[in-house]
Amino acid sequence: MHRFAAVAVVDVFGRLLMQERGDDALHDPGRWGYPGGDLEHGEDFVDAAVRELQEETALRVEASELESLGIHRFRSDSCGEDDELGLFAVRLDVGDDDLVCGEGRQVRFVDPESFTGDQLHQAVRLTLPMTLAWRAAQERSDFVCLTLVDPRGWFLMQERDEHAPVWPDTWCFPGGGIVPGESLRAAALRELAEETGIVLDADAPHDLGEFRVESPLGRFRYHAFVAPTELGDVDVDCREGRQIVFVDPATLTDRPLVSSTERVLGALRGWAIEHTPVPPPDARGFAGVILVDRRGWILLQERDSNPRIDPDCWGLSGGHLEGDEDPAAGALRELEEETGVRLEVGDLHEVGAFANDHRASYGTWDRMWVYAAAVDLTDADIDCREGRQIVFVDHATVSDLRLTRGGEGIVPAFLRSDVYASMAL
């Protein structure tokens, strides 16, 4: 009987250490298997597992660290004899850079479920369900995250790319693992700085608490922090993933999220209701009106190259409030000045007050009050007195337009609102 031992090594990301066997391998050449090999004279399974793991990968473990996944007997397809495998498992905080390939073509951490059955060593095919079940039951290391909330109430998030070790092409908050001896808060601040270049004071983050996360890669503790900010996308240096940007939380249902991020969202939304930063009392005031025609199309202005704010972008008809001017009165005045359309206050429906990032122009976040009105008008009724054109736009094509910074938040929010729904019948 052929007797051999192998070790299923799982890293902190839940990946499995696998060896691509060489063409000269006696069993299943060219296929992927666990690090392992034959028992030497006088060895038991666990001693052979420790020795083979070191010889084939340079990883050193103590016998006491290995958890037995049992002795497995099967008939070898490739050699035509009876095999007896002693399989062990261990979770290690190591990565590909810690490995030295001592046998076969390569050894590296992989997602074992990305392989087809004919790519795997027979012993792996037979025991992989057991290995994956063991992985799912493991308590992984602590992880932390730290997101920022801007005056719009948007969350700083990272879009992971296809190279992420786990959960590729999904969205999450900036964060990662904890260095031994590091506090949760210090880890969150360090991860934010490493991934975005943003450095916060130690007392800036608010603690949202610990979240227990269950996933196919194992159970783990996830500690979340949040901090208010007046920064924007231009202040973020994306050093990891595809992009790191502020995201409208209303759009998160349309994005694939990491499971830990989903767990934190409820607490984060609750915090944001009370703590989202607001523009200062001396912030500039703006007001605008969105007209909705009988088709449900909305009136937007294409700005020309002259404005100080957002040239060559599409936005609302509107502008600065004068002195202590009432926002609704100011919105009506701006509408008439820019389009020639005269409405009464009673025609308006309040959409809301929004924070606009005007730091590039004025150095501040400012307020804009937005109103809407249903009208029986067409483009022919609009006298464009400012900008390149002011026309009714099909709501289905708005996402194709280059919107002003304020419009990026205001227009989608309006199109999702009950106010718009009541007008677009």
Helices and strands as residue ranges (DSSP letters): E 2-10, E 16-20, E 32-33, E 36-38, H 45-57, G 63-65, E 67-75, E 82-91, G 96-98, E 106-110, G 112-114, G 117-119, H 122-136, E 143-149, E 155-159, E 171-172, E 175-177, H 184-196, E 206-215, E 218-228, G 233-235, E 243-247, G 249-254, H 259-275, E 285-292, E 298-302, E 314-315, E 317-320, H 327-339, G 345-347, E 349-358, E 364-374, G 379-381, E 389-393, G 395-400, H 405-416, H 418-423
